[in-house]
């Protein structure tokens, strides 16, 4: 989890109110996870974390943050936004899809659960619709997509998973026995540390 915290400039105990001041939206694409950050807020958070030796210019702070990225990961400066790209690679074998972490592309161990991936993508899309005012409530989302209100609420909980756990799902590195029904039935805590403990318990079974 510490790696994702370093990428976003957040502490491990960060709560949703702090996350949403930095993360505008997360796009799940075929070959990457793209995190759109509010530039001003991200830079402010990063400045509090950098050492005194880092210059005060925005470019210096961004370059320092780039130093915490893994191979293939990038941060692009897009004016009012910073775009964090985390590559993944999909491959198909035997009719099943696997999504591999870019740095582990040759391990062959990742086994993606497409139902989980689609649910996470949908959760982030619905959350962004609520934030942008495209939908005014969970009820409005349920009516728009002709779904049960309760189901929409449960899926939306997946948008609050930590970046590390989200990436684990997208890279097929979630506990082998974890299914979408487990997450929909779980009372997902906002604390990222508590989420990790919940995943660890699932992995132990």
C-alpha positions as CSV (number, residue, x, y, z in Angstrom):
1,X,0.0,0.0,0.0
2,X,2.9,2.4,0.7
3,X,3.7,2.5,-3.0
4,X,0.4,3.9,-4.0
5,X,0.4,6.3,-1.1
6,X,3.8,7.7,-2.4
7,X,2.4,8.0,-5.9
8,X,-0.6,10.1,-4.8
9,X,1.2,12.0,-2.0
10,X,-1.2,10.6,0.7
11,X,-0.6,9.0,4.0
12,X,-1.8,5.4,4.6
13,X,-4.5,6.5,6.9
14,X,-6.0,9.0,4.5
15,X,-9.8,9.3,4.4
16,X,-12.1,9.9,1.5
17,X,-12.5,13.7,2.2
18,X,-8.7,14.0,1.7
19,X,-8.6,11.7,-1.3
20,X,-11.3,13.6,-3.2
21,X,-9.4,16.9,-2.9
22,X,-6.6,15.4,-5.0
23,X,-8.2,12.7,-7.2
24,X,-10.7,14.0,-9.8
25,X,-11.4,10.7,-11.4
26,X,-9.9,7.3,-12.3
27,X,-10.2,5.9,-15.8
28,X,-9.8,2.2,-16.3
29,X,-8.5,1.5,-19.8
30,X,-7.4,-1.6,-21.7
31,X,-3.7,-1.0,-21.1
32,X,-3.6,1.4,-18.1
33,X,-5.2,2.9,-15.1
34,X,-5.3,6.7,-15.5
35,X,-5.7,8.8,-12.4
36,X,-6.7,12.4,-13.0
37,X,-5.4,14.7,-10.2
38,X,-6.3,18.2,-9.3
39,X,-3.0,19.9,-10.0
40,X,-3.1,22.6,-7.3
41,X,-4.2,20.3,-4.6
42,X,-1.8,17.5,-5.6
43,X,1.1,19.9,-5.6
44,X,0.1,21.2,-2.2
45,X,0.0,17.7,-0.7
46,X,3.3,16.8,-2.4
47,X,5.1,19.9,-1.1
48,X,4.3,18.9,2.5
49,X,5.9,15.5,1.9
50,X,9.1,16.5,0.1
51,X,12.4,17.2,1.7
52,X,14.0,20.6,2.2
53,X,16.4,19.9,-0.7
54,X,13.6,20.0,-3.3
55,X,13.1,23.3,-5.1
56,X,10.0,25.3,-4.7
57,X,9.1,25.3,-8.4
58,X,6.1,23.2,-9.5
59,X,8.3,21.4,-12.0
60,X,10.8,20.4,-9.2
61,X,8.0,19.0,-7.0
62,X,6.5,17.0,-9.9
63,X,10.0,15.7,-10.9
64,X,10.5,14.6,-7.3
65,X,7.2,12.7,-7.3
66,X,8.1,11.1,-10.6
67,X,11.1,9.6,-8.8
68,X,8.6,7.5,-6.7
69,X,7.1,5.9,-9.7
70,X,7.7,2.3,-10.9
71,X,9.0,1.5,-14.4
72,X,6.5,2.5,-17.1
73,X,4.5,4.8,-14.8
74,X,4.2,8.4,-15.7
75,X,2.9,11.8,-14.5
76,X,1.9,14.2,-17.2
77,X,1.4,17.9,-16.5
78,X,-1.8,19.0,-18.3
79,X,-2.3,22.6,-17.2
80,X,-4.9,22.4,-14.4
81,X,-4.6,18.6,-14.1
82,X,-1.8,16.1,-13.5
83,X,-2.3,12.7,-15.1
84,X,-0.9,9.7,-13.4
85,X,-0.7,6.7,-15.7
86,X,-0.2,3.1,-14.3
87,X,0.2,0.6,-17.1
88,X,-1.3,-2.8,-17.2
89,X,-1.2,-5.4,-20.0
90,X,-4.1,-7.7,-21.0
91,X,-3.6,-11.0,-22.7
92,X,-6.0,-13.8,-23.5
93,X,-5.5,-17.5,-23.3
94,X,-7.9,-20.4,-23.3
95,X,-10.8,-17.9,-23.6
96,X,-9.9,-16.2,-20.3
97,X,-8.5,-12.7,-19.8
98,X,-5.5,-11.9,-17.7
99,X,-4.3,-8.4,-16.9
100,X,-0.7,-8.2,-16.0
101,X,1.2,-5.6,-14.0
102,X,3.5,-3.9,-16.5
103,X,6.5,-4.8,-14.3
104,X,5.4,-8.4,-14.0
105,X,4.4,-8.9,-17.6
106,X,6.3,-12.2,-18.0
107,X,5.3,-13.8,-14.7
108,X,2.2,-15.4,-16.2
109,X,0.6,-15.6,-12.6
110,X,-2.1,-12.9,-12.9
111,X,-5.6,-14.1,-13.3
112,X,-8.1,-11.3,-13.8
113,X,-11.7,-11.5,-12.7
114,X,-13.6,-9.6,-15.4
115,X,-16.7,-9.3,-13.3
116,X,-14.7,-7.6,-10.6
117,X,-12.9,-5.3,-13.1
118,X,-16.2,-4.2,-14.7
119,X,-17.8,-3.5,-11.4
120,X,-14.9,-1.4,-10.2
121,X,-14.9,0.6,-13.5
122,X,-18.7,1.1,-13.2
123,X,-18.3,2.3,-9.6
124,X,-15.8,4.9,-10.6
125,X,-18.0,6.0,-13.5
126,X,-21.1,6.4,-11.3
127,X,-19.1,8.2,-8.6
128,X,-17.9,10.7,-11.2
129,X,-21.4,11.2,-12.5
130,X,-22.5,12.1,-9.0
131,X,-19.6,14.5,-8.5
132,X,-20.2,16.2,-11.8
133,X,-23.9,16.5,-11.2
134,X,-24.7,14.3,-14.2
135,X,-26.8,12.2,-11.7
136,X,-28.2,13.8,-8.5
137,X,-28.6,10.7,-6.3
138,X,-28.2,6.9,-6.2
139,X,-31.9,6.7,-7.0
140,X,-31.3,8.7,-10.1
141,X,-28.5,6.4,-11.2
142,X,-30.7,3.3,-10.6
143,X,-33.5,4.8,-12.7
144,X,-31.1,5.8,-15.5
145,X,-29.5,2.3,-15.7
146,X,-32.7,0.4,-14.9
147,X,-31.1,-1.2,-11.8
148,X,-32.1,-1.9,-8.3
149,X,-31.2,1.1,-6.0
150,X,-29.7,-1.2,-3.4
151,X,-27.4,-2.8,-6.0
152,X,-26.2,0.6,-7.3
153,X,-25.3,1.6,-3.7
154,X,-23.4,-1.6,-3.2
155,X,-21.4,-1.2,-6.4
156,X,-20.6,2.4,-5.6
157,X,-18.8,1.2,-2.5
158,X,-16.1,-0.2,-4.8
159,X,-15.1,3.4,-5.8
160,X,-13.8,3.8,-2.3
161,X,-11.3,1.0,-2.5
162,X,-7.7,2.1,-2.0
163,X,-5.5,2.5,-5.1
164,X,-3.5,-0.5,-4.1
165,X,-6.5,-2.8,-3.8
166,X,-8.1,-1.4,-7.0
167,X,-4.9,-2.1,-8.8
168,X,-4.7,-5.6,-7.3
169,X,-8.1,-6.3,-8.8
170,X,-7.2,-4.9,-12.2
171,X,-3.9,-6.8,-12.3
172,X,-5.6,-10.1,-11.3
173,X,-3.7,-10.1,-8.0
174,X,-6.6,-10.2,-5.6
175,X,-7.0,-13.2,-3.2
176,X,-7.8,-16.3,-5.3
177,X,-11.1,-16.9,-3.6
178,X,-12.4,-13.3,-3.8
179,X,-15.5,-12.9,-5.9
180,X,-17.6,-9.8,-6.7
181,X,-20.4,-11.1,-4.4
182,X,-17.9,-11.0,-1.5
183,X,-17.2,-7.3,-2.0
184,X,-20.8,-6.4,-2.6
185,X,-21.8,-8.2,0.7
186,X,-18.9,-6.7,2.7
187,X,-19.1,-3.6,4.8
188,X,-16.1,-1.9,3.1
189,X,-14.3,0.5,5.5
190,X,-13.1,3.9,4.4
191,X,-9.7,3.3,6.1
192,X,-7.3,1.9,3.5
193,X,-5.5,0.1,6.3
194,X,-8.7,-1.6,7.4
195,X,-9.4,-2.5,3.8
196,X,-6.0,-4.2,3.5
197,X,-6.7,-6.1,6.7
198,X,-10.0,-7.2,5.3
199,X,-8.3,-8.4,2.1
200,X,-5.6,-10.2,4.1
201,X,-8.3,-12.1,6.0
202,X,-9.9,-13.2,2.7
203,X,-6.6,-14.3,1.4
204,X,-6.0,-16.4,4.5
205,X,-9.1,-18.5,3.9
